[in-house]
Every structure is written in C-alpha cells, then in structure tokens.
Amino acid sequence: MFTQKTFPATPENASHLASQPEFSGDIRNKVLLSLRPQAQLFLQERLVTRPISVGEVIFADGAPVTHAVFPNEGVVSFMAEMEDGRSVEKASIGLEGFLGFALVMGGGNAVGRSVVQVAGNASWLSIDDLNAAHERFICVREAMLRYSKSLIVQLMESVACNSLHTAEQRVTRWLLQALDRMAGDTFTLTQEAMSRVLGLRRATVSGICSELLEAGIIDYHRGTVTITDRTALERRTCECYGRVLDASLLR
C-alpha cells in the first residue's frame, strides 16, 4: 500500500483483483488507487508527497515535464494565457487524475500553465520511475490513458459550458467539482480566484455567491467556502457537471 513520505524541498529532489488493499497516509488519488497491488508496492518507495498551496505553479507554460503529479486533495487549473495578460481555465484536475499528460505521449513540454486554486497535497513521480512502472505494469499506462480520455471530455464540455451556460451555472459547476476533490465540505477559495478561472467579473461572482449564501446553499466567510446543501447546488448547475463526472474516476 502507498504511504506518505516527507518531501525534500522541491519536486526535482525527489484485470483488477476483487479487493483492494488498505491504504495509509495521504494517498487518495484515484489513478494510483486503481492500480494493481503489485504496481502500488512498486511505487510505494518512489512517490514523494507534499502539500500544494494556492497560487503555486506546478508546471509553467512550455516547461519540461519531468514528473507526473498526482493530486490527493485540492484543485489545480490548466490555464490558457492571452497576450493581453488575461487568462482563463481550460480544465481543472484533482484526485481523479494527474498532471503530466505529455509523459503518456512520450515526453515533451507543458502546454499552458498549471496553477493550484484550492490547497491540498500531491504526490510526485519522476519520469524515470514512471517509465519503469510502465514497462513492468500495463495497468499503470491503462490507468493514465483512462484519465487522459476523461480530461478530453472535460475540455470539450468546458468550451460548451463557457459558450452556452449562465454565469451561475458555471460557478456552481466549479464549486461542485471542487467539493468532489476535497475530503470535507469546507475549502479555501477566493472570489477573485474563481472570477479568474471562469473569466467572469469579480462583481458577478460576488453576486452569485451572495445569492447562494442567502439561499442557505453555501456558507462563505473570508475566502472559506462550506457547501451546506449539495442537492440544492446540483439543481442550480448545468448538465456539463454530470457529463464530466460520469467520464471521470470520481463516479
């Protein structure tokens, strides 16, 4: 089973069986948990886990992808950067996936910037260790390819959602996706960050959050969000949320 290791300052230093083994530590990533026990044991001494903080850049745009990064909790956005300085989220990732899609395709550089929006923790695996795991265990590549397909679904739904759905539907979808990736109902998320990832005015996001607060659906205080009525939140969102969820490892 996977166990947590202390992270030494920077990432650079660093058919299923019927029943899964019990896990300890902070490893909650669905891709890692879907592997066969033999593959889990192989990775146990090779994964390096540490906290990720809001605003942290996991990969800069065009940077070499030297590690696969598996979030266990938190939300990371893949951002599209415009020449005028504006940015918008292309897709987001949590414990259902991994960063480093280029590694599955044979290596390369990051396309876009990946930025932590909700704090948590993640596990790093070097490209050498990932290649060794691919050679020994077919389930590793299968699991990563399965997530990669779900990421494509999210990218396609994101385009449709941003074009066709209301600001409230987009905000509620993002809140639900964040909730699915956390261990509890409370997480830190500023309205400024939400407006940035969704490409909305901050006043628009603030107004929507105020309405959700008055309806008793969320509690919001100084950047801390608590989802108090998930069912009501789901009623206010769009079908994109369900489609992305169905395609992901979270279902």
C-alpha positions as CSV (number, residue, x, y, z in Angstrom):
1,M,0.0,0.0,0.0
2,F,1.0,3.6,-0.5
3,T,2.5,5.5,2.4
4,Q,3.3,9.2,2.7
5,K,6.9,10.4,2.5
6,T,8.4,13.7,3.6
7,F,9.0,15.9,0.6
8,P,12.7,17.2,0.5
9,A,12.1,20.9,-0.5
10,T,11.4,20.6,-4.3
11,P,9.9,18.1,-6.8
12,E,13.3,17.8,-8.5
13,N,14.8,16.3,-5.4
14,A,12.8,13.8,-5.3
15,S,-7.9,-7.5,-14.7
16,H,-8.3,-5.8,-11.1
17,L,-8.2,-8.0,-8.0
18,A,-11.5,-8.4,-6.3
19,S,-10.4,-6.5,-3.2
20,Q,-8.1,-3.5,-2.8
21,P,-5.5,-3.3,0.0
22,E,-6.0,-0.9,2.8
23,F,-4.2,2.5,2.4
24,S,-2.5,4.7,4.9
25,G,-1.1,8.2,4.7
26,D,-2.5,10.8,2.4
27,I,-2.7,8.9,-0.9
28,R,-6.2,9.4,-2.2
29,N,-5.5,9.8,-5.9
30,K,-8.0,7.7,-7.9
31,V,-5.4,6.8,-10.6
32,L,-3.0,5.5,-8.1
33,L,-5.7,3.7,-6.1
34,S,-7.0,1.9,-9.3
35,L,-3.6,0.1,-9.8
36,R,-3.0,-3.5,-9.0
37,P,-1.4,-4.1,-5.6
38,Q,1.9,-5.1,-7.2
39,A,2.1,-1.8,-9.0
40,Q,1.2,0.1,-5.8
41,L,4.0,-1.7,-4.0
42,F,6.5,-0.8,-6.7
43,L,5.5,2.9,-6.5
44,Q,5.4,3.0,-2.7
45,E,9.1,3.9,-2.3
46,R,9.2,6.1,-5.4
47,L,6.3,8.6,-4.8
48,V,7.1,11.8,-2.9
49,T,4.2,13.6,-1.3
50,R,4.0,17.2,-0.1
51,P,1.4,20.0,0.4
52,I,0.4,22.2,-2.6
53,S,-0.5,25.8,-1.8
54,V,-2.8,28.3,-3.5
55,G,-1.1,30.1,-6.4
56,E,1.7,27.5,-6.7
57,V,2.6,26.8,-10.3
58,I,3.1,23.1,-10.8
59,F,4.3,23.5,-14.5
60,A,4.9,26.7,-16.2
61,D,3.8,27.1,-19.9
62,G,6.4,25.4,-22.1
63,A,8.4,23.9,-19.1
64,P,9.8,20.4,-19.4
65,V,7.5,17.8,-17.8
66,T,9.9,16.0,-15.5
67,H,7.4,14.4,-13.2
68,A,3.9,13.0,-13.2
69,V,2.0,14.8,-10.4
70,F,-1.0,13.1,-8.7
71,P,-3.2,15.3,-6.6
72,N,-4.6,13.7,-3.5
73,E,-6.7,16.7,-2.4
74,G,-7.1,20.2,-3.8
75,V,-7.7,21.7,-7.3
76,V,-5.2,22.6,-10.0
77,S,-6.3,24.6,-13.1
78,F,-4.8,24.3,-16.5
79,M,-4.8,28.0,-17.6
80,A,-4.8,29.5,-21.1
81,E,-2.8,32.7,-21.2
82,M,-3.7,35.5,-23.6
83,E,-1.2,38.0,-25.0
84,D,-3.0,40.9,-23.2
85,G,-2.4,39.3,-19.8
86,R,-5.8,37.8,-19.3
87,S,-6.2,34.1,-18.5
88,V,-9.0,31.5,-18.3
89,E,-9.2,27.9,-17.1
90,K,-9.2,25.3,-19.8
91,A,-9.8,22.4,-17.4
92,S,-9.2,21.5,-13.8
93,I,-7.8,18.5,-12.0
94,G,-8.0,16.9,-8.6
95,L,-7.7,13.5,-7.0
96,E,-9.3,11.9,-10.1
97,G,-6.3,12.5,-12.4
98,F,-2.7,13.6,-12.8
99,L,-0.6,16.3,-14.3
100,G,2.0,15.4,-16.9
101,F,-0.1,14.3,-19.9
102,A,2.9,14.8,-22.1
103,L,4.6,11.9,-20.4
104,V,1.9,9.5,-21.6
105,M,2.5,10.7,-25.1
106,G,6.2,10.1,-24.9
107,G,7.5,13.2,-23.2
108,G,7.6,16.9,-24.0
109,N,6.8,20.3,-22.5
110,A,3.8,21.6,-20.7
111,V,1.0,23.2,-22.8
112,G,-0.3,26.1,-20.7
113,R,0.3,26.9,-17.0
114,S,-1.0,24.6,-14.2
115,V,-1.8,26.6,-11.0
116,V,-3.1,25.5,-7.6
117,Q,-6.5,27.1,-6.9
118,V,-7.5,25.1,-3.8
119,A,-4.8,23.9,-1.4
120,G,-4.2,20.2,-0.7
121,N,-1.4,17.8,-1.3
122,A,0.0,15.8,-4.2
123,S,2.4,13.0,-5.0
124,W,5.4,13.4,-7.4
125,L,6.7,10.6,-9.6
126,S,9.9,11.1,-11.7
127,I,9.8,10.4,-15.4
128,D,12.4,7.6,-14.9
129,D,10.3,5.9,-12.2
130,L,7.1,6.3,-14.4
131,N,8.9,4.8,-17.3
132,A,10.0,1.8,-15.2
133,A,6.4,1.4,-13.9
134,H,5.1,1.5,-17.5
135,E,7.5,-1.3,-18.5
136,R,6.6,-3.5,-15.6
137,F,2.9,-3.0,-15.2
138,I,0.5,-2.5,-18.0
139,C,-2.2,-1.3,-15.5
140,V,-0.2,2.0,-15.0
141,R,-0.4,3.1,-18.6
142,E,-4.0,1.9,-18.8
143,A,-5.0,4.0,-15.8
144,M,-3.2,7.1,-17.1
145,L,-4.8,6.7,-20.5
146,R,-8.2,6.3,-19.0
147,Y,-7.9,9.6,-17.1
148,S,-6.5,11.3,-20.2
149,K,-9.7,10.4,-22.1
150,S,-11.8,11.9,-19.3
151,L,-9.7,15.1,-19.5
152,I,-10.6,15.4,-23.2
153,V,-14.3,15.2,-22.2
154,Q,-13.8,17.9,-19.7
155,L,-12.1,20.2,-22.2
156,M,-14.9,19.7,-24.7
157,E,-17.6,20.4,-22.0
158,S,-15.7,23.4,-20.8
159,V,-15.9,25.0,-24.3
160,A,-19.7,24.3,-24.5
161,C,-20.3,25.5,-20.9
162,N,-18.5,28.8,-21.3
163,S,-20.4,29.5,-24.5
164,L,-23.9,28.3,-23.6
165,H,-24.5,28.4,-19.9
166,T,-25.1,31.2,-17.4
167,A,-22.6,32.6,-15.0
168,E,-24.4,31.0,-12.1
169,Q,-24.3,27.6,-13.7
170,R,-20.6,27.9,-14.3
171,V,-19.9,29.0,-10.8
172,T,-22.0,26.2,-9.3
173,R,-20.3,23.6,-11.6
174,W,-16.9,24.7,-10.4
175,L,-17.9,24.6,-6.7
176,L,-19.3,21.1,-7.1
177,Q,-16.1,19.9,-8.9
178,A,-14.0,21.4,-6.1
179,L,-16.2,19.7,-3.5
180,D,-15.7,16.3,-5.2
181,R,-12.0,16.7,-4.9
182,M,-11.8,17.5,-1.2
183,A,-12.0,15.3,1.9
184,G,-14.7,17.5,3.6
185,D,-17.3,20.2,2.8
186,T,-15.0,23.2,3.5
187,F,-12.2,24.6,1.5
188,T,-10.4,27.9,0.9
189,L,-11.3,29.7,-2.4
190,T,-11.4,33.4,-3.0
191,Q,-13.9,35.1,-5.3
192,E,-11.0,36.7,-7.1
193,A,-9.6,33.2,-8.0
194,M,-13.0,32.0,-9.1
195,S,-13.5,35.0,-11.4
196,R,-10.1,34.5,-12.9
197,V,-10.5,30.8,-13.7
198,L,-14.0,31.3,-15.1
199,G,-13.3,34.5,-17.0
200,L,-16.1,36.4,-15.1
201,R,-16.1,39.8,-13.5
202,R,-15.5,39.6,-9.7
203,A,-18.7,41.5,-9.1
204,T,-20.6,38.8,-11.0
205,V,-19.0,36.0,-8.9
206,S,-19.7,38.0,-5.7
207,G,-23.3,38.5,-6.6
208,I,-23.8,34.7,-7.3
209,C,-22.1,33.7,-4.0
210,S,-24.3,36.2,-2.1
211,E,-27.4,34.6,-3.6
212,L,-26.1,31.1,-2.7
213,L,-25.4,32.3,0.8
214,E,-28.8,33.8,1.2
215,A,-30.4,30.6,0.0
216,G,-28.5,28.5,2.6
217,I,-26.7,26.6,-0.1
218,I,-23.2,27.7,0.9
219,D,-21.5,29.5,3.8
220,Y,-18.8,31.9,2.8
221,H,-16.5,33.9,5.1
222,R,-13.2,35.5,4.3
223,G,-12.3,33.2,1.5
224,T,-13.5,30.0,3.2
225,V,-16.4,28.2,1.4
226,T,-18.6,25.5,3.1
227,I,-21.1,23.6,0.9
228,T,-24.1,23.3,3.2
229,D,-26.7,21.9,0.7
230,R,-25.2,19.9,-2.1
231,T,-28.5,18.8,-3.6
232,A,-29.6,22.4,-4.0
233,L,-26.3,23.3,-5.6
234,E,-26.7,20.5,-8.1
235,R,-30.1,21.8,-9.0
236,R,-28.6,25.1,-10.0
237,T,-25.8,23.8,-12.1
238,C,-25.8,22.6,-15.8
239,E,-25.6,19.2,-17.4
240,C,-21.9,19.7,-18.0
241,Y,-21.2,18.8,-14.4
242,G,-22.8,15.4,-14.7
243,R,-21.2,14.6,-18.0
244,V,-17.7,15.3,-16.7
245,L,-18.4,13.4,-13.5
246,D,-19.6,10.4,-15.5
247,A,-16.5,10.3,-17.6
248,S,-14.1,10.7,-14.6
249,L,-12.8,8.3,-12.0
250,L,-14.8,10.1,-9.3
251,R,-18.0,8.3,-10.2
